Amino acid sequence: MCFDGVGQFSDWLEHRSAGQKFVGFALTNLYATLKPGALLLFDEPEIHSHPRMLTVLMRQLHTLLERHDAFSIVATHSPIVLQETPGKQVRILHRYEGGFPAVKPYSTECFGESLDDIVDLGFQLDAPARNYGQHLKHLVEVRGVEAVEEAIPQMGLAARLRLEQLEQELKGEEA
């Protein structure tokens, strides 16, 4: 897109979402100021960003860092950020029960991995602990597996797997 002046750019910018403005500002700033060998601290790039916009931001960030032989520390709660980053570059900050923090390497590859696997491994939130897992458990306890399957016939794969686990647990209790 080509602009004739500041006014035209301001008009265009006014009609962008908060996420588009954020990504535009972040990338413009990086293109203008990133120096070779720099260390960039980036806190939660996912804020206000649509997942597709976040993947664009991460791709451009990786390109800029490589081009400038620069480095970044990105703090995130987004599995999408991890999915866009090679596992050897990911570290997980974990707090032990006594409050002591530890930094651990990501134990496998997360680049291109399924978001379910990243959420499970990177954020220590497996299916039983997630809200849908707890909700399915409650539904099964109240209504039974068959009723849940009938009520949610187009259940997603992760939910279907959790439902199968719950069914096996019920069979184990009955034995």
Phi and psi in degrees as GROMACS dihedral restraints (atoms count N, CA, C in turn):
[ dihedral_restraints ]
;  ai    aj    ak    al  type     phi  dphi    fc
    3     4     5     6     1  -117.7    20    10
    4     5     6     7     1   136.1    20    10
    6     7     8     9     1  -114.4    20    10
    7     8     9    10     1   141.2    20    10
    9    10    11    12     1   -80.7    20    10
   10    11    12    13     1   -22.5    20    10
   12    13    14    15     1  -175.1    20    10
   13    14    15    16     1  -179.3    20    10
   15    16    17    18     1   -60.5    20    10
   16    17    18    19     1   -39.8    20    10
   18    19    20    21     1   -60.3    20    10
   19    20    21    22     1   -44.1    20    10
   21    22    23    24     1   -65.8    20    10
   22    23    24    25     1   -40.5    20    10
   24    25    26    27     1   -64.7    20    10
   25    26    27    28     1   -42.5    20    10
   27    28    29    30     1   -61.0    20    10
   28    29    30    31     1   -41.5    20    10
   30    31    32    33     1   -62.4    20    10
   31    32    33    34     1   -44.4    20    10
   33    34    35    36     1   -63.1    20    10
   34    35    36    37     1   -45.8    20    10
   36    37    38    39     1   -63.8    20    10
   37    38    39    40     1   -35.5    20    10
   39    40    41    42     1   -59.6    20    10
   40    41    42    43     1   -28.0    20    10
   42    43    44    45     1   -95.6    20    10
   43    44    45    46     1    12.2    20    10
   45    46    47    48     1   -92.7    20    10
   46    47    48    49     1   154.7    20    10
   48    49    50    51     1   -74.3    20    10
   49    50    51    52     1   167.2    20    10
   51    52    53    54     1   -59.3    20    10
   52    53    54    55     1   -40.2    20    10
   54    55    56    57     1   -65.8    20    10
   55    56    57    58     1   -41.4    20    10
   57    58    59    60     1   -64.6    20    10
   58    59    60    61     1   -40.2    20    10
   60    61    62    63     1   -64.0    20    10
   61    62    63    64     1   -43.4    20    10
   63    64    65    66     1   -61.8    20    10
   64    65    66    67     1   -49.0    20    10
   66    67    68    69     1   -64.6    20    10
   67    68    69    70     1   -42.2    20    10
   69    70    71    72     1   -60.0    20    10
   70    71    72    73     1   -45.4    20    10
   72    73    74    75     1   -63.2    20    10
   73    74    75    76     1   -47.4    20    10
   75    76    77    78     1   -60.6    20    10
   76    77    78    79     1   -48.0    20    10
   78    79    80    81     1   -69.0    20    10
   79    80    81    82     1   -40.4    20    10
   81    82    83    84     1   -60.9    20    10
   82    83    84    85     1   -43.9    20    10
   84    85    86    87     1   -63.3    20    10
   85    86    87    88     1   -43.3    20    10
   87    88    89    90     1   -64.9    20    10
   88    89    90    91     1   -44.6    20    10
   90    91    92    93     1   -59.3    20    10
   91    92    93    94     1   -36.6    20    10
   93    94    95    96     1   -81.4    20    10
   94    95    96    97     1   -28.5    20    10
   96    97    98    99     1  -121.8    20    10
   97    98    99   100     1   -13.8    20    10
   99   100   101   102     1   -65.4    20    10
  100   101   102   103     1   127.3    20    10
  102   103   104   105     1  -108.8    20    10
  103   104   105   106     1   153.2    20    10
  105   106   107   108     1   -56.3    20    10
  106   107   108   109     1   136.0    20    10
  108   109   110   111     1    77.8    20    10
  109   110   111   112     1     4.5    20    10
  111   112   113   114     1   -68.5    20    10
  112   113   114   115     1   157.5    20    10
  114   115   116   117     1  -114.3    20    10
  115   116   117   118     1   118.0    20    10
  117   118   119   120     1  -102.8    20    10
  118   119   120   121     1   128.4    20    10
  120   121   122   123     1  -104.2    20    10
  121   122   123   124     1   120.3    20    10
  123   124   125   126     1  -126.5    20    10
  124   125   126   127     1   111.5    20    10
  126   127   128   129     1   -97.2    20    10
  127   128   129   130     1   117.2    20    10
  129   130   131   132     1    48.2    20    10
  130   131   132   133     1    70.0    20    10
  132   133   134   135     1   -63.9    20    10
  133   134   135   136     1   -13.4    20    10
  135   136   137   138     1   -77.0    20    10
  136   137   138   139     1   -11.7    20    10
  138   139   140   141     1   -60.6    20    10
  139   140   141   142     1   128.7    20    10
  141   142   143   144     1    67.6    20    10
  142   143   144   145     1     5.1    20    10
  144   145   146   147     1  -103.9    20    10
  145   146   147   148     1   132.8    20    10
  147   148   149   150     1   -64.9    20    10
  148   149   150   151     1   146.3    20    10
  150   151   152   153     1   -52.3    20    10
  151   152   153   154     1   -39.6    20    10
  153   154   155   156     1   -65.4    20    10
  154   155   156   157     1   -40.9    20    10
  156   157   158   159     1   -66.1    20    10
  157   158   159   160     1   -36.5    20    10
  159   160   161   162     1   -64.3    20    10
  160   161   162   163     1   -39.0    20    10
  162   163   164   165     1   -65.9    20    10
  163   164   165   166     1   -36.6    20    10
  165   166   167   168     1   -63.6    20    10
  166   167   168   169     1   -46.6    20    10
  168   169   170   171     1   -58.8    20    10
  169   170   171   172     1   -46.2    20    10
  171   172   173   174     1   -65.6    20    10
  172   173   174   175     1   -40.2    20    10
  174   175   176   177     1   -62.1    20    10
  175   176   177   178     1   -44.8    20    10
  177   178   179   180     1   -67.2    20    10
  178   179   180   181     1   -38.0    20    10
  180   181   182   183     1   -61.3    20    10
  181   182   183   184     1   -46.9    20    10
  183   184   185   186     1   -60.0    20    10
  184   185   186   187     1   -42.7    20    10
  186   187   188   189     1   -62.7    20    10
  187   188   189   190     1   -46.4    20    10
  189   190   191   192     1   -64.9    20    10
  190   191   192   193     1   -42.7    20    10
  192   193   194   195     1   -62.6    20    10
  193   194   195   196     1   -43.1    20    10
  195   196   197   198     1   -64.8    20    10
  196   197   198   199     1   -44.6    20    10
  198   199   200   201     1   -60.9    20    10
  199   200   201   202     1   -35.4    20    10
  201   202   203   204     1  -101.0    20    10
  202   203   204   205     1     7.4    20    10
  204   205   206   207     1    48.1    20    10
  205   206   207   208     1    47.5    20    10
  207   208   209   210     1  -112.6    20    10
  208   209   210   211     1   174.1    20    10
  210   211   212   213     1  -131.1    20    10
  211   212   213   214     1   160.3    20    10
  213   214   215   216     1  -143.9    20    10
  214   215   216   217     1   153.1    20    10
  216   217   218   219     1  -118.1    20    10
  217   218   219   220     1   117.8    20    10
  219   220   221   222     1  -114.1    20    10
  220   221   222   223     1   117.2    20    10
  222   223   224   225     1   -92.1    20    10
  223   224   225   226     1   128.5    20    10
  225   226   227   228     1  -148.5    20    10
  226   227   228   229     1   156.4    20    10
  228   229   230   231     1  -119.0    20    10
  229   230   231   232     1    18.9    20    10
  231   232   233   234     1  -108.2    20    10
  232   233   234   235     1   123.2    20    10
  234   235   236   237     1   -66.0    20    10
  235   236   237   238     1   -21.9    20    10
  237   238   239   240     1   -66.3    20    10
  238   239   240   241     1   -39.1    20    10
  240   241   242   243     1   -61.3    20    10
  241   242   243   244     1   -43.4    20    10
  243   244   245   246     1   -65.6    20    10
  244   245   246   247     1   -38.1    20    10
  246   247   248   249     1   -63.9    20    10
  247   248   249   250     1   -24.8    20    10
  249   250   251   252     1   -93.1    20    10
  250   251   252   253     1     3.5    20    10
  252   253   254   255     1  -126.0    20    10
  253   254   255   256     1   133.3    20    10
  255   256   257   258     1   -59.2    20    10
  256   257   258   259     1   137.6    20    10
  258   259   260   261     1   -55.4    20    10
  259   260   261   262     1   -33.8    20    10
  261   262   263   264     1   -66.3    20    10
  262   263   264   265     1   -14.0    20    10
  264   265   266   267     1   -99.8    20    10
  265   266   267   268     1     1.1    20    10
  267   268   269   270     1  -102.2    20    10
  268   269   270   271     1   135.8    20    10
  270   271   272   273     1  -126.2    20    10
  271   272   273   274     1   143.1    20    10
  273   274   275   276     1  -111.5    20    10
  274   275   276   277     1   126.9    20    10
  276   277   278   279     1   -90.1    20    10
  277   278   279   280     1   120.1    20    10
  279   280   281   282     1  -123.8    20    10
  280   281   282   283     1   140.0    20    10
  282   283   284   285     1  -109.4    20    10
  283   284   285   286     1   124.7    20    10
  285   286   287   288     1   -78.2    20    10
  286   287   288   289     1   168.5    20    10
  288   289   290   291     1   -55.2    20    10
  289   290   291   292     1   -36.7    20    10
  291   292   293   294     1   -76.4    20    10
  292   293   294   295     1     1.3    20    10
  294   295   296   297     1    91.6    20    10
  295   296   297   298     1     1.5    20    10
  297   298   299   300     1   -80.1    20    10
  298   299   300   301     1   127.1    20    10
  300   301   302   303     1   -82.9    20    10
  301   302   303   304     1   153.8    20    10
  303   304   305   306     1  -141.7    20    10
  304   305   306   307     1   145.0    20    10
  306   307   308   309     1  -108.6    20    10
  307   308   309   310     1   122.4    20    10
  309   310   311   312     1  -120.6    20    10
  310   311   312   313     1   145.9    20    10
  312   313   314   315     1   -71.1    20    10
  313   314   315   316     1   153.5    20    10
  315   316   317   318     1   -68.2    20    10
  316   317   318   319     1   128.9    20    10
  318   319   320   321     1   -78.8    20    10
  319   320   321   322     1    -7.9    20    10
  321   322   323   324     1  -147.4    20    10
  322   323   324   325     1  -161.8    20    10
  324   325   326   327     1   -92.0    20    10
  325   326   327   328     1   135.1    20    10
  327   328   329   330     1  -113.8    20    10
  328   329   330   331     1   -15.6    20    10
  330   331   332   333     1   -62.7    20    10
  331   332   333   334     1   116.7    20    10
  333   334   335   336     1    75.7    20    10
  334   335   336   337     1     5.0    20    10
  336   337   338   339     1   -74.5    20    10
  337   338   339   340     1   162.2    20    10
  339   340   341   342     1   -65.4    20    10
  340   341   342   343     1   144.5    20    10
  342   343   344   345     1   -63.5    20    10
  343   344   345   346     1   -34.3    20    10
  345   346   347   348     1   -59.3    20    10
  346   347   348   349     1   -45.8    20    10
  348   349   350   351     1   -65.3    20    10
  349   350   351   352     1   -38.4    20    10
  351   352   353   354     1   -66.8    20    10
  352   353   354   355     1   -43.3    20    10
  354   355   356   357     1   -62.5    20    10
  355   356   357   358     1   -41.3    20    10
  357   358   359   360     1   -65.0    20    10
  358   359   360   361     1   -53.1    20    10
  360   361   362   363     1   -80.9    20    10
  361   362   363   364     1   -45.1    20    10
  363   364   365   366     1   -77.4    20    10
  364   365   366   367     1   -28.3    20    10
  366   367   368   369     1  -119.9    20    10
  367   368   369   370     1     8.4    20    10
  369   370   371   372     1    48.5    20    10
  370   371   372   373     1    48.1    20    10
  372   373   374   375     1  -130.4    20    10
  373   374   375   376     1    86.9    20    10
  375   376   377   378     1   -80.2    20    10
  376   377   378   379     1   170.4    20    10
  378   379   380   381     1   -53.8    20    10
  379   380   381   382     1   -44.6    20    10
  381   382   383   384     1   -61.5    20    10
  382   383   384   385     1   -28.7    20    10
  384   385   386   387     1   -84.4    20    10
  385   386   387   388     1   -19.2    20    10
  387   388   389   390     1   -73.0    20    10
  388   389   390   391     1   157.7    20    10
  390   391   392   393     1   -55.6    20    10
  391   392   393   394     1   -45.3    20    10
  393   394   395   396     1   -64.6    20    10
  394   395   396   397     1   -33.9    20    10
  396   397   398   399     1   -66.1    20    10
  397   398   399   400     1   -42.1    20    10
  399   400   401   402     1   -66.2    20    10
  400   401   402   403     1   -41.1    20    10
  402   403   404   405     1   -65.5    20    10
  403   404   405   406     1   -43.4    20    10
  405   406   407   408     1   -60.8    20    10
  406   407   408   409     1   -42.0    20    10
  408   409   410   411     1   -59.6    20    10
  409   410   411   412     1   -45.4    20    10
  411   412   413   414     1   -61.5    20    10
  412   413   414   415     1   -46.1    20    10
  414   415   416   417     1   -60.9    20    10
  415   416   417   418     1   -41.7    20    10
  417   418   419   420     1   -65.1    20    10
  418   419   420   421     1   -41.4    20    10
  420   421   422   423     1   -63.9    20    10
  421   422   423   424     1   -37.3    20    10
  423   424   425   426     1   -84.1    20    10
  424   425   426   427     1   -43.1    20    10
  426   427   428   429     1  -111.4    20    10
  427   428   429   430     1   -25.9    20    10
  429   430   431   432     1    98.8    20    10
  430   431   432   433     1   158.5    20    10
  432   433   434   435     1   -61.9    20    10
  433   434   435   436     1   -46.7    20    10
  435   436   437   438     1   -60.8    20    10
  436   437   438   439     1   -41.8    20    10
  438   439   440   441     1   -65.2    20    10
  439   440   441   442     1   -37.0    20    10
  441   442   443   444     1   -67.8    20    10
  442   443   444   445     1   -41.9    20    10
  444   445   446   447     1   -61.8    20    10
  445   446   447   448     1   -39.2    20    10
  447   448   449   450     1   -69.4    20    10
  448   449   450   451     1   -38.8    20    10
  450   451   452   453     1   -71.6    20    10
  451   452   453   454     1   -30.2    20    10
  453   454   455   456     1  -127.4    20    10
  454   455   456   457     1    73.0    20    10
  456   457   458   459     1   -69.2    20    10
  457   458   459   460     1   -26.6    20    10
  459   460   461   462     1  -101.2    20    10
  460   461   462   463     1    37.1    20    10
  462   463   464   465     1   -59.0    20    10
  463   464   465   466     1   139.1    20    10
  465   466   467   468     1   -68.7    20    10
  466   467   468   469     1   166.6    20    10
  468   469   470   471     1   -60.4    20    10
  469   470   471   472     1   -47.8    20    10
  471   472   473   474     1   -62.3    20    10
  472   473   474   475     1   -42.2    20    10
  474   475   476   477     1   -66.6    20    10
  475   476   477   478     1   -39.8    20    10
  477   478   479   480     1   -63.3    20    10
  478   479   480   481     1   -41.5    20    10
  480   481   482   483     1   -63.6    20    10
  481   482   483   484     1   -41.3    20    10
  483   484   485   486     1   -63.7    20    10
  484   485   486   487     1   -40.5    20    10
  486   487   488   489     1   -62.7    20    10
  487   488   489   490     1   -40.5    20    10
  489   490   491   492     1   -63.3    20    10
  490   491   492   493     1   -39.5    20    10
  492   493   494   495     1   -61.6    20    10
  493   494   495   496     1   -44.2    20    10
  495   496   497   498     1   -62.6    20    10
  496   497   498   499     1   -39.3    20    10
  498   499   500   501     1   -62.7    20    10
  499   500   501   502     1   -43.4    20    10
  501   502   503   504     1   -64.5    20    10
  502   503   504   505     1   -39.4    20    10
  504   505   506   507     1   -62.4    20    10
  505   506   507   508     1   -41.1    20    10
  507   508   509   510     1   -64.2    20    10
  508   509   510   511     1   -42.1    20    10
  510   511   512   513     1   -63.9    20    10
  511   512   513   514     1   -36.9    20    10
  513   514   515   516     1   -66.3    20    10
  514   515   516   517     1   -36.0    20    10
  516   517   518   519     1   -71.4    20    10
  517   518   519   520     1   -33.1    20    10
  519   520   521   522     1   -74.3    20    10
  520   521   522   523     1   -24.3    20    10
